[in-house]
Amino acid sequence: MDKGSIVGALIAVGAILFGLLLEGGRVGQILQPTAALIVFGGTLGAIMVQFPFEVVVTAFRSLARIFFVPETDPLSVIHEIVTIAHKARKEGIVSLDSDLDKIQNPFLRKSLMLAVDGTEPGELRKMMELELEKQEEYEDNVPKVFESAGAFSPTIGIIGAVLGLIQVMQHLDKIDEVGKGIAVSFVATVYGVGAANLILIPSAGKLRIRIREEQVIREMMLEGVISILEGMNPRMIETKLFSYLAEMPVQAREQGVGV
């Protein structure tokens, strides 16, 4: 679990609700189904117009990545690659064929399979970098969905507020209800601005970080496989791979992979 995301979300929502209560308000005052329908339904429709349906579905499925750290541990990847490098150095690159089914990561497995099949290092790099590029282009659309939603929702919230005011203006003869009606109409604006700044835009930012973390791990895998194919010493491979994790604390490096 990503504690920062969970705590941050709780603080943001809690601060707003607590501020409302301090001003003498009630939570029920901002619970308006009609406003929610206008803002969230309108925002969803807008992003479905802008993006292909499968991209929108992928984006919503990716929301879990905001609250969970990546499943692939960089240190475990380095350990796995260095172990493979030792075997390749002792028994030859072809000996890795029997271990391919044991490798869980599809990108690493495919890279090693091509290496075992006799692909030249330069050609292997070109092929897998092309795959990386295409995958990155697709993944970059995921945070863009939430960035666009964050841009749409405040405006749609204003539309909801205006619609509410139109209804209020049609009943000016009931002056006692005008103030209440105006207050209710602005709930849509609260939903739009709140969703953009508390959920959608922060989600896009966190997803960009998560996606980049996974991209770096795949780049590290490719570099490790090519280094094995070139016959590099396992210790040198380990040192090279750790360069991808420059932000890692020194203690983690010292407790990491040993060769």
C-alpha positions in Angstrom: 0.0 0.0 0.0 1.1 3.5 -0.7 0.6 5.2 2.6 1.2 8.7 1.2 -1.7 8.4 -1.3 -4.1 7.1 1.4 -3.1 9.6 4.1 -3.1 12.5 1.6 -6.6 11.7 0.3 -7.9 11.4 3.9 -6.3 14.8 4.9 -7.7 16.6 1.9 -11.2 15.3 2.3 -11.1 15.6 6.1 -9.8 19.2 6.0 -12.6 20.3 3.7 -15.4 18.6 5.7 -14.0 19.8 9.0 -13.9 23.4 7.6 -17.5 23.1 6.5 -18.5 21.9 10.0 -16.5 24.7 11.6 -18.6 27.2 9.6 -21.8 25.7 11.0 -22.5 23.7 7.9 -23.7 20.2 7.5 -22.3 17.4 5.4 -25.8 16.8 4.0 -25.7 20.3 2.5 -23.2 19.2 -0.1 -24.8 15.8 -0.9 -26.8 16.6 -4.0 -27.4 13.6 -6.4 -28.5 15.9 -9.3 -25.3 17.9 -9.1 -23.2 14.7 -8.9 -25.0 13.3 -12.0 -24.3 16.5 -14.0 -20.7 16.8 -13.0 -19.5 13.2 -13.0 -21.7 12.1 -15.9 -20.8 15.1 -18.0 -17.1 14.6 -17.3 -17.2 10.9 -18.1 -19.0 11.6 -21.4 -16.4 14.3 -22.3 -13.4 12.1 -21.8 -15.1 9.3 -23.8 -15.5 11.7 -26.7 -11.8 12.7 -26.4 -10.3 9.2 -25.9 -10.9 5.7 -27.4 -13.1 3.6 -25.1 -10.4 1.1 -24.4 -8.1 3.8 -23.2 -10.8 5.2 -20.8 -11.4 1.7 -19.4 -7.6 1.1 -19.0 -7.3 4.4 -17.2 -10.0 3.6 -14.6 -8.5 0.1 -14.1 -5.2 1.8 -13.4 -6.6 3.8 -10.4 -5.6 1.0 -8.1 -1.9 1.8 -8.9 -2.3 5.1 -7.1 -2.7 3.3 -3.8 -0.4 0.4 -4.3 3.4 0.3 -4.9 4.5 -1.5 -8.1 4.5 -5.3 -7.8 7.9 -5.5 -9.5 10.7 -4.8 -7.0 13.8 -3.3 -8.7 16.2 -5.1 -6.3 14.5 -8.5 -7.1 14.9 -7.8 -10.8 18.6 -7.0 -10.4 19.1 -10.2 -8.3 17.3 -12.2 -11.0 19.3 -10.7 -13.8 22.6 -11.2 -12.0 21.8 -14.8 -11.2 21.0 -15.4 -14.9 24.3 -13.7 -15.9 26.2 -16.1 -13.7 24.6 -19.1 -15.3 25.1 -17.7 -18.8 28.8 -17.0 -18.0 29.4 -20.5 -16.8 27.2 -22.6 -19.1 26.6 -20.4 -22.1 23.6 -18.3 -23.2 21.8 -21.3 -24.7 21.6 -22.9 -21.2 19.0 -20.2 -20.2 16.4 -21.8 -22.5 15.4 -24.2 -19.7 14.8 -21.2 -17.3 12.5 -19.1 -19.6 9.3 -20.6 -18.2 10.3 -19.7 -14.7 10.6 -16.0 -15.5 7.4 -14.2 -14.6 7.9 -10.8 -16.2 6.8 -11.0 -19.9 9.2 -8.3 -21.1 12.3 -10.0 -19.4 11.2 -13.4 -20.7 10.8 -12.2 -24.3 14.1 -10.4 -24.2 15.9 -13.5 -22.9 14.1 -15.7 -25.4 15.4 -13.6 -28.3 18.9 -13.6 -26.8 18.8 -17.4 -26.5 17.6 -17.7 -30.1 20.8 -16.0 -31.2 19.7 -12.4 -31.8 22.6 -10.0 -32.1 22.8 -7.4 -29.3 22.3 -4.5 -31.6 19.3 -6.0 -33.3 17.8 -7.1 -29.9 18.1 -3.5 -28.6 16.4 -2.1 -31.7 13.5 -4.6 -31.4 12.9 -4.3 -27.7 13.3 -0.5 -27.7 10.7 -0.3 -30.4 8.3 -2.3 -28.2 9.2 -0.1 -25.2 8.4 3.0 -27.2 5.0 1.7 -28.4 4.1 0.6 -24.9 5.2 4.0 -23.4 3.1 5.8 -26.0 0.0 3.8 -25.0 0.6 4.1 -21.2 1.1 7.9 -21.5 -2.5 8.2 -22.5 -3.6 6.9 -19.1 -2.7 10.0 -17.0 -3.9 12.2 -19.9 -7.4 10.8 -19.3 -7.4 12.2 -15.8 -5.7 15.4 -16.7 -8.4 16.0 -19.3 -11.1 15.1 -16.8 -9.6 17.5 -14.3 -9.9 20.2 -17.0 -13.5 19.4 -17.9 -15.0 18.9 -14.4 -14.8 22.5 -13.1 -16.4 23.8 -16.3 -19.2 21.2 -16.2 -19.6 22.2 -12.5 -20.3 25.7 -13.6 -22.8 24.4 -16.2 -24.5 22.6 -13.3 -24.6 25.8 -11.2 -26.0 27.8 -14.1 -28.7 25.2 -14.7 -29.6 25.4 -11.0 -29.8 29.2 -11.1 -32.1 29.0 -14.1 -34.4 26.9 -12.0 -34.2 29.3 -9.1 -35.0 32.3 -11.3 -38.2 30.6 -12.5 -39.5 30.7 -8.9 -38.7 34.2 -7.8 -42.2 34.5 -6.5 -41.3 32.1 -3.7 -38.7 34.4 -2.2 -38.2 32.2 0.9 -36.8 29.4 -1.3 -34.5 31.5 -3.5 -31.6 31.6 -1.0 -31.8 27.8 -0.5 -32.0 27.2 -4.2 -28.9 29.3 -5.0 -26.9 27.5 -2.3 -27.9 24.1 -3.8 -27.1 25.2 -7.3 -23.5 26.0 -6.3 -22.9 22.4 -5.1 -22.2 21.4 -8.7 -19.3 23.9 -8.8 -18.0 22.4 -5.5 -18.1 18.9 -7.1 -16.4 20.0 -10.3 -13.6 22.0 -8.7 -13.2 19.4 -5.8 -13.1 16.4 -8.2 -10.5 18.1 -10.3 -8.1 19.2 -7.6 -8.6 16.5 -5.0 -9.0 13.4 -7.3 -8.4 13.8 -11.0 -5.3 15.9 -11.3 -3.4 14.3 -8.3 -4.3 10.9 -9.7 -2.8 11.8 -13.1 0.4 13.0 -11.4 0.7 9.8 -9.3 0.0 7.6 -12.3 2.8 9.3 -14.3 5.2 8.5 -11.5 4.1 4.8 -11.3 4.3 4.5 -15.1 7.8 5.9 -15.2 8.9 3.6 -12.4 7.7 0.6 -14.5 9.3 2.0 -17.6 12.7 2.3 -15.9 12.4 -1.3 -14.7 11.8 -2.5 -18.3 14.7 -0.4 -19.5 16.9 -1.9 -16.8 15.8 -5.4 -17.8 16.7 -4.8 -21.5 20.1 -3.4 -20.5 20.8 -6.4 -18.3 19.9 -8.9 -21.1 22.0 -7.1 -23.6 24.9 -7.0 -21.2 24.6 -10.8 -20.6 24.5 -11.3 -24.4 27.7 -9.3 -24.7 29.4 -11.4 -22.1 29.8 -8.7 -19.5 31.0 -9.7 -16.0 28.1 -10.2 -13.6 29.5 -7.7 -11.1 29.8 -5.1 -13.8 26.2 -5.8 -14.8 25.0 -5.3 -11.3 26.8 -2.0 -11.1 25.3 -0.9 -14.4 21.8 -1.8 -13.3 22.1 0.0 -10.0 22.8 3.2 -12.0 19.1 3.1 -12.9 18.2 3.4 -9.3 20.2 6.5 -8.4 17.6 7.7 -6.0 17.9 4.5 -3.9 19.4 5.0 -0.4 22.9 3.8 0.1 21.8 1.3 2.8 19.5 -0.4 0.3 22.3 -0.7 -2.2 24.6 -2.3 0.4 21.9 -4.8 1.4 20.9 -5.5 -2.2 22.3 -8.0 -4.6 25.5 -9.7 -3.9 27.6 -11.5 -6.6 
